[in-house]
Amino acid sequence: MNMQVSQLNINYETVGEGKDVLLLHGWGSSLSAFKGVMALLQNNYRVTALDLPGFGKSEMQKEPWSVGDYSNFVLEFINKVGLENPILIGHSYGGRIILKLCGEEKINPEKIILIDGAGIKSKKPFKVKAKQTFFKTVKCVGKCVLWSDAGEVLTQYFRKKLGSADYNSAPEVLRKSLVMAVNEDLTPVLSNITADTLLIYGENDTATPVREAKIIEQGVSGSAKLHIIKDAGHWAMVEKPAEVLGHIAEFLDV
């Protein structure tokens, strides 16, 4: 199905009947990542999943969006589709949007589930800091010392060498959006979150490590439970689907 939201053509799917559940996918992904979750819940809930702007089959925004922009978009989507205070489930960046929505008290769901959810800006390892400092230096040299063409070639070369896969594969609008996202720390708003919270994180996740999950677990005001999935990384629901779906089923009484 398609709908105009924030003047963008947005792709979404709805299955089942009952209390509303909204699924928000991660960066560079799409609603198809939640097929297993939709199949699990559709006999007990009305489950809606969408492609966020710039991903899947949804239209891309024309300017970079902050996490706040994405959260406002999701709120508009909820109202347009007619979802009633949905339970929120988010993977990675989808979890970041959920923390923003709930932490700023734009929505107050009964329950939320974060699967390898982002949103915490923890201290970076020295190696990561060194790479960032080096790349900033390269950009400065490219702009201030070399002629424009050579400077751009140098910058693009090291962007590909040092940047993450998500960053390098994205169009400029999304690259700038991602930079804004990773530089925003949602720790200060965690205490405003009163929803019962389920956290499911891969043991070996390096993008959103378990230490960040523990910050969320300790920071939210509602009850929170953390499940660490052994031998899984940032895509725990793909790597260990039965285990992840089992925790979701127990939390939502399916």
Secondary structure, DSSP 8 states (H G I E B T S, - for coil): -EEEETTEEEEEEEE--SEEEEEE--TT--GGGGHHHHHHHTTTEEEEEE--TTSTTS---SS---HHHHHHHHHHHHHHHT--S-EEEEETHHHHHHHHHHHTTS---SEEEEES---------HHHHHHHHHHHHHHHHHHHTS-HHHHHHHHHHHHHHHS-HHHHHS-HHHHHHHHHHHT---GGGGGG--SEEEEEEETT-SSS-HHHHHHHHHH-SS-EEEEEETT--TTHHHHSHHHHHHHHHHHTT-
